[in-house]
Structure formats: C-alpha cells, structure tokens
Amino acid sequence: YEFEGKRYDCGDKLGFMKANIEFSKRHPEIGKEFTEFLKSIS
C-alpha cells in the first residue's frame, strides 16, 4: 500500500515516542510551546 506522508513504527518504543513528538510539534494549540520546550532540554 502506497501513501504520501511519514510512517512510524508505533509498536517500537522509540518509534512511538518519535510519532508523539512529531505530532505534538505540529499541534495548533501547543506546537510552538512544545518546540520551545524541546529546544530548552537539548
């Protein structure tokens, strides 16, 4: 099955975390603040 977009392996712990971070960064209500938080801890 072909589709456009990014695929995450949410059955894998790291893949699950990556998916949640990516979606959180794009979220219209919290995306900007969440991205700033990530910058502050890196």
N, C-alpha and C positions, 0 to 999 in steps of 0.2 A: 504494500500500500504506500503510495507516494503522497506527500503533502508538503506544503510550504511551512516553514517555521523551525523551531528548535525542539529537539526531542531530549527528554530527561529520563534517566533510569531511576524512577522513584522507588524501586524495590531495593535499591542500594542506598545505604545511609548517606553517603556523600552526594549522590545524585539527588536525593530528596532535599537535602539542605540547599544545594545549588538552585533547584527549581523554586524553592520558597524565597530565597534571596532575590532571584531574578524577578519574580512576580511582585515582591514587596517593593523593589526599586521602581517598578512601573505603576504602582498603585496610585491613583489620582489624589487620594487623601493623605497618604503617609510617605509617598515615594521620595520626595525631596528631603524630608527629615530623616528618613531611614538611610538614604545615601550619605547624608552628612554624618550620621552615627557610624556607618561603616568606615568612612574616612578617618574618624576620630580614633578608632581602635586599630587601625592598620599602621 
